[in-house]
Amino acid sequence: MTKVLSSDGAPLEGIRALLGLGPHEPIPPSEVRMGTTLATNALLERDGCRCVLVANEGLGDLSLLGDQTRPELFALDIERPAPLADAVIEVGARMAADASILQTLDATALRLALEEARGRGAESVAVALIHAHCDGGLEHQVAAIATDAGFSHVSVSSDISNEIGLLGRTDTAVANAYLTPLLTHYVAELEKELGVGRLRMMQSNGGLVDASDFIGRDAVLSGPAAGVVATGAVAAELGLAEVIGFDMGGTSTDVSRYDGEVARVFESQIGGIRIRAPMIELHTVAAGGGSICTLEGQRMTVGPQSAGADPGPLCYGNPDGRDLTLTDVALCLGRIAADRFPFALDEQRPLEKLDEIVESLREAGIERTSSDVAHGFLRVAVENMAAAIQKVSVGRGHDVRTHGMVVFGGAGGQYACLIARRLGIRSLVFHPYAGVLSAFGMGVANFEWHGERDAGRASLKRPLPERWQTAFMELEASGRAALEKDSGPRAEWHIRRQVALRYRGTETALAVDWGDANAMRVAFEASHRREFGYVRREHPIEAATLRVTVELSGGKPALPPAKPGSGKPERTATLWSGGAFVQAPVYRREDLPIDVGIRGPALV
């Protein structure tokens, strides 16, 4: 195992370090699986490719107008995120809802406008026309002209998100055009040294895909997705029916839920941009080891600002460091074994910072010790992370107390027990690879393809429309074709058909497994009651979207069995527990016994 600092060249550096190769030595043939935060960062920092949107005349400002949702209900000064597209080209061509052409495309005028946009620096094109979910022919005419005009990447909304809803299709197509050229360039640079066909990328849905098929809409949660996959694999191995995934790193904490399958959502907002694509359901809170702890008046806050890797926490010893962080707090409370850290830690600077806060409180007439202050920051962080877990459990109609918790990430172990006690969770799992569990998730992940087709808002009643069966078969064939190159002699195909249903007159659709009309109604109403607390027994139900998941699974990595340790602590240390400092035994992870309890409080 090796770790390197994050950079564009970090994957190649890490591979060479693992294999004992020099900086410029060739990498031997190997299969590489990886995730990336490139797309996420590009969205958040608005650092994607310059792109142009082709839309219907009069609909070019649709993304700017949005759906009029107010992010903060009582805010007087609303700041809207800027649209991703540099420019919009409106065309007079128009398709009716029955897919008939009302006005043909002026190819000459469109070509001229596209060439002008390319001359101004546009690198890619997004095409989103009204009613294209019924028939993408008109959009493909536009795409052909854009390709002839010299654009190497064109995102067609009916290919990227083939379902009703022009705003969602438009935003998704633009995001795809904004991100995909970045990813294509990044992957090409890696494949120059790895070789073509050896690189597999983690998608936002938790499945792997060949690097050549890795696109923007499926990349925005590529970074944390493997951790959720690993959570499911650990739960399945231990026979746990319901678990919370708790991944705490340096800048944030990601929480997820697993109940026999990875929970997914099909529309999300990332950086203020709506994206329609299957994604793992993940909630992130700005509480990590580097989160800055401050006193605002008499209120203690943790995050969202982070000290980052540079300058990092005060205890790291960087003279540029000025801010107290959660890692500093944990060190002062004895929750970090300094002798197991990869470099020496400086406890004096965090203590001096805590003393400054104590003095500020004293001036306000509040008497606290430095330990009280550190414990206060710890409690704030625990509450923030507990609230995130409640959003993916209680907020979805699930009793968090029946769940276990799979803990991973560099900082997870320091806070997991406190959070579990706060929520009533009684079983915690610390995998031997907890520090690199996302890498383990890459190893156990399957190849996946997800496709959708508009269901036409047909009523859920017998007999079901025959065209649904045709659509399912076509989607399944497309998925099999996309994954065929990754199939092998040990590969197993798994096909899942789902229908997104909703009560007529409502917007929110819930996906249920394909079956007969009565079975789907029962499943929908059970899901609706859990999600919203009620059902409407006689109200008509309509189908919004047909979905197909094609999954290709193969052999999984075999892990060496754990060996029992001596069960003896190597020393004792001062640890804050139960509101006071106590002397607690310190165990090395590798010395823990198997199926033998140890008495707490203890530091492992």
LUMDOLO-192871 format. One record per residue (C-alpha): x, y, z; residue in three letters. Coordinates in steps of 0.02 Angstrom, whole numbers, plus 50000, padded with zeros to 5 digits. Layout:
<atoms>
XYZALA
...
</atoms>
This chain:
<atoms>
500005000050000MET
500595017649963THR
499885035249970LYS
500415050549871VAL
499815068549873LEU
498365072249756SER
498845078649583SER
498495074849400ASP
499995063149397GLY
499635055149566ALA
498905038749495PRO
500495035449395LEU
501595040349542GLU
500645028449656GLY
500745014049532ILE
502615016249509ARG
502875017349697ALA
501895001249725LEU
502894992149591LEU
504564999349648GLY
504845008349482LEU
505805024349449GLY
504925040449396PRO
505125036949210HIS
505175017949202GLU
503805010049095PRO
502315002549186ILE
502064983949143PRO
500384977749077PRO
499084978749215SER
497254982749245GLU
496994999149336VAL
495375004249422ARG
495175021849490MET
493995035749536GLY
494265054349515THR
493605070649586THR
494085079949426LEU
492275082349370ALA
491665087249544THR
493035100149565ASN
492735107149390ALA
490895109849431LEU
491215117549601LEU
492625128749540GLU
491845132349369ARG
493405125849284ASP
492675115149144GLY
492765116748955CYS
492015131248861ARG
490415124948782CYS
488935131548681VAL
487115126348697LEU
485975124048546VAL
484155126648599ALA
482465130548522ASN
482065148448480GLU
481355156748636GLY
482025143348754LEU
483855148348762GLY
483695155848935ASP
482845140549012LEU
484365135549117SER
484545153449180LEU
482715154149233LEU
482745136649308GLY
481235130749405ASP
481145146149519GLN
481645136049672THR
482315147449810ARG
483865139349888PRO
483585149650046GLU
481755153750072LEU
481985170250164PHE
483555176650077ALA
483295193950002LEU
484845193649892ASP
484765177449792ILE
486375172649704GLU
486065160849559ARG
487495150149497PRO
488055155949326ALA
487545144649179PRO
488915132849121LEU
488705136748935ALA
489715151448870ASP
488425155148736ALA
486735149548671VAL
486265146948489ILE
484385147048461GLU
483675137748311VAL
481955139648234GLY
481765120948205ALA
480345113748307ARG
479615096648346MET
477865093548411ALA
477425082348558ALA
476945068548436ASP
478705069648358ALA
478075077748197SER
479165091648128ILE
478335108748137LEU
479825118448066GLN
481365111647981THR
483155115748027LEU
484105129747939ASP
485745120347923ALA
486705134647841THR
486305147347977ALA
486685134748114LEU
488355130048037ARG
488855148348027LEU
488375151448210ALA
489325136048267LEU
490895140948171GLU
490825158248250GLU
490655150348423ALA
492145139048389ARG
493135154148333GLY
492775162348501ARG
493515147348593GLY
492065135248620ALA
492685117348633GLU
491085107148643SER
489215108048604VAL
487655103148700ALA
486035100348603VAL
484375101048696ALA
482765103148596LEU
480975102248657ILE
480095085248643HIS
481735076648593ALA
481355062948720HIS
480025056948595CYS
481215056748447ASP
483025062248446GLY
483145064048257GLY
483145083048254LEU
484465083948389GLU
485565071848292HIS
485425083048138GLN
486105097248244VAL
487485086048312ALA
488035080948136ALA
488195099348086ILE
489185103048245ALA
490375088848207THR
490615095148029ASP
490975112448101ALA
492485105248192GLY
491835101148366PHE
492575084948431SER
491285082848570HIS
489395084948556VAL
488185080448697SER
486445075948634VAL
485115077148769SER
484055062848702SER
485585051548715ASP
486175058048883ILE
484485058848974SER
483075051448872ASN
481585056348979GLU
480275070048987ILE
480765086749064GLY
481665099348953LEU
482515108449098LEU
483285092649170GLY
483825086448998ARG
484585103348955THR
485575105149116ASP
486205087249104THR
486735089048922ALA
487645105448958VAL
488525098049111ALA
489065083249005ASN
489755094648870ALA
490615105149003TYR
491485090449087LEU
491765076448960THR
493195084548860PRO
494135087149024LEU
493925068849069LEU
494375062948894THR
496015072648900HIS
496395066449077TYR
496085048249030VAL
497105049848870ALA
498605056348969GLU
498505041449087LEU
498305028948946GLU
499875035548862LYS
500855026648999GLU
499625013049049LEU
499145007648874GLY
497435008648793VAL
496104996848863GLY
496884994449035ARG
496015008349129LEU
494305006649211ARG
493445021449294MET
492225021949439MET
490575030349395GLN
489405040349506SER
488215025449509ASN
489495014249594GLY
489905003849439GLY
491485002749335LEU
491615007449152VAL
492985006849022ASP
493915023349018ALA
493405026248838SER
491565026948892ASP
491835038049044PHE
490765053849022ILE
490415069449122GLY
488655065849183ARG
489245049549262ASP
490825056549341ALA
490285069449470VAL
490295056949616LEU
491675045849546SER
492805049949694GLY
491735044249843PRO
490705030849752ALA
491925016549783ALA
491805019049971GLY
489935015949962VAL
490225000249858VAL
491474994249989ALA
490214997650127THR
488984986050040GLY
490304972550014ALA
490804972850197VAL
488984972250254ALA
488604957650137ALA
490114947850199GLU
489594950250381LEU
487744947050349GLY
487194964350405LEU
485494968850333ALA
485614987750357GLU
487174998350379VAL
487725016450375ILE
489325020150281GLY
490365033050377PHE
491855039850279ASP
492775053950368MET
494285061650286GLY
495275077650298GLY
494005090250234THR
492295082050240SER
491275067050294THR
490235056550173ASP
488815046050240VAL
487775033150145SER
486535019150178ARG
486525001050120TYR
485094988650143ASP
485554974450027GLY
485834986249881GLU
486685003049857VAL
485405017149874ALA
485345028049717ARG
484515044049662VAL
484165048849482PHE
484245067849491GLU
485455078049596SER
486125095549610GLN
488015097249615ILE
488715114749631GLY
486995121849592GLY
486875112049428ILE
485465099449401ARG
486085082749335ILE
484975068149286ARG
485975052349306ALA
485955037449423PRO
487075041649571MET
487405033849739ILE
486395042649873GLU
487705051649974LEU
487625065750100HIS
489175076050132THR
489495087450280VAL
490985099250297ALA
491725090850450ALA
493415082650426GLY
495065081550516GLY
495595098150440GLY
493965107450479SER
494335123950566ILE
493655126150743CYS
493235144150786THR
492325154450917LEU
491065166350838GLU
490515177650979GLY
490055164451108GLN
489595151150980ARG
490765136850939MET
490825131750755THR
491695117750659VAL
491935120450471GLY
491465122550334PRO
493175130450307GLN
494635118450309SER
496495120650338ALA
496805108150198GLY
498415098550177ALA
499405114850171ASP
499605122450299PRO
498585108750383GLY
498205106950569PRO
499285116350694LEU
499985100050762CYS
500775096250592TYR
502075109350632GLY
501895120150476ASN
502395137850529PRO
501065144850411ASP
499675136250509GLY
498565148350606ARG
496925139350638ASP
496385126250763LEU
495675110650678THR
494745095050730LEU
496365085050718THR
497145097050844ASP
495645094850959VAL
495735075850946ALA
497595076150987LEU
497325087051142CYS
495955075151202LEU
497075059951182GLY
496075052751036ARG
497605051250922ILE
499075039650957ALA
500475051550911ALA
501775037650904ASP
500775029050765ARG
500735044750658PHE
501905045150506PRO
502785060650573PHE
503035069450740ALA
501565079750804LEU
501685096150897ASP
500415096751039GLU
500995113351109GLN
500305124650972ARG
498515117650983PRO
498565119651172LEU
499105137851154GLU
497665140851032LYS
496425132951153LEU
497095144251291ASP
496745159351180GLU
494935153851162ILE
494815150951350VAL
495385168851378GLU
494115175551252SER
492725166451345LEU
493365172851511ARG
493265190751447GLU
491445187251404ALA
491125181051581GLY
491165162451541ILE
492375151251636GLU
492965135951541ARG
494555125551540THR
495515121351381SER
494875103551396SER
493085109851407ASP
493345120151249VAL
494115105451155ALA
492685094251211HIS
491435107551154GLY
492165107650978PHE
492125088650978LEU
490275088751024ARG
489865101350887VAL
490725090350758ALA
489825074850821VAL
488135083550808GLU
488505089250629ASN
488965071650574MET
487525063550668ALA
486325075350578ALA
487045069750410ALA
486735051550454ILE
484945055650506GLN
484625063150334LYS
485005046750244VAL
484105036050373SER
482745044250478VAL
482455057150341GLY
482065042750222ARG
480915033650343GLY
482195021350415HIS
482565018150600ASP
484425021950618VAL
484495011550779ARG
484274995350680THR
485814999050576HIS
487644994750595GLY
488985007150547MET
490455003450431VAL
491815015750479VAL
493235020950364PHE
494265035750308GLY
495795042950394GLY
494815051250536ALA
493285039950553GLY
493875029950702GLY
494135045550810GLN
492285050250808TYR
491265034850760ALA
490945028450936CYS
490325045450996LEU
489165047050845ILE
488515029250867ALA
488115032751051ARG
487235048851001ARG
486135039650874LEU
485855023350966GLY
486875012650844ILE
487584997450933ARG
488654988650801SER
490184996650721LEU
491314988450593VAL
493124993850570PHE
493814984650419HIS
495674980450419PRO
495804991250262TYR
494775005550336ALA
496105018350289GLY
496015013450106VAL
494275005850095LEU
493835015549938SER
495255006449850ALA
494514990049912PHE
492844995749841GLY
493644997549670MET
494214979549679GLY
492494972449720VAL
491474983949607ALA
490534977249456ASN
490414984549282PHE
488754993649260GLU
487725001949125TRP
486155012049160HIS
484875017249031GLY
483185025749034GLU
481715028748919ARG
480215040148941ASP
478665030148991ALA
477425042448919GLY
476485045249083ARG
475425029849046ALA
474255024049185SER
474765009249291LEU
473384997249248LYS
473154980749159ARG
473604977249025PRO
475274986449031LEU
475814994948869PRO
476694983048749GLU
477924996748702ARG
478644995748879TRP
479214978048847GLN
479994983448682THR
480874997948766ALA
481564986548903PHE
482254974348775MET
483074988348674GLU
483874995848830LEU
484494978848888GLU
485284975648717ALA
486164992448724SER
486844988748897GLY
487484971648849ARG
488344978848697ALA
489164992448801ALA
489894980048927LEU
490264965548810GLU
492124969748796LYS
492324967648985ASP
491474950648993SER
492524935249023GLY
492334916649057PRO
491884919849241ARG
490744934549208ALA
488924934549263GLU
487574945749189TRP
486244953549299HIS
484804963449225ILE
483634974449326ARG
482094982649255ARG
481244996749351GLN
479805008749324VAL
479785026149404ALA
477995028849464LEU
477085043649539ARG
475325048749584TYR
474525058049439ARG
474675076749467GLY
476285075449570THR
478105077549520GLU
479105065449628THR
479305048049554ALA
479865032649651LEU
480685017949563ALA
480005000349588VAL
480504983749512ASP
479604978449354TRP
478164966449378GLY
476294965649350ASP
475234981049383ALA
474604975549554ASN
476334970849618ALA
477054987549562MET
475634997149644ARG
475934988149809VAL
477804991549800ALA
477535009749754PHE
476305012949895GLU
477455004750023ALA
478885015749963SER
477775031249960HIS
477165028150139ARG
478955026050202ARG
479555041450108GLU
478095053350135PHE
477035045550271GLY
475415042450175TYR
474625033850024VAL
473135038349912ARG
472265021849888ARG
471115025649742GLU
472155039149658HIS
472815034649484PRO
474665030749467ILE
475655034849310GLU
477345029349245ALA
478645042849216ALA
480215033249164THR
480775015649119LEU
482495011149185ARG
483654996549150VAL
485254992049244THR
486444979849161VAL
487764973249281GLU
489264962549240LEU
490104954149388SER
491684943949392GLY
492954937049514GLY
493284946649675LYS
494964949149760PRO
495334936249896ALA
495864943950061LEU
497044935150182PRO
496174929150341PRO
496474939350497ALA
497654932050627LYS
497244933450812PRO
498354944850913GLY
498974943551090SER
497534953951159GLY
498744963551270LYS
498874982551270PRO
500584989551231GLU
500425004151354ARG
499175016151433THR
498805033951382ALA
497805048951443THR
496115049351355LEU
494625060951374TRP
493105049951407SER
491475053051498GLY
491885071351533GLY
493595068451612ALA
495345062351574PHE
495655044051615VAL
497085031951594GLN
496575020151454ALA
497435004951379PRO
498165007051204VAL
498024992251084TYR
498804990250914ARG
497504984650786ARG
498544969550740GLU
498624963950924ASP
496744962750947LEU
496054945450986PRO
494674937250884ILE
492954935050964ASP
493614941251130VAL
492974957551204GLY
494074971251273ILE
493454983251405ARG
493345001651368GLY
493735015551369PRO
495215010651262ALA
496225017751117LEU
496495006250967VAL
</atoms>
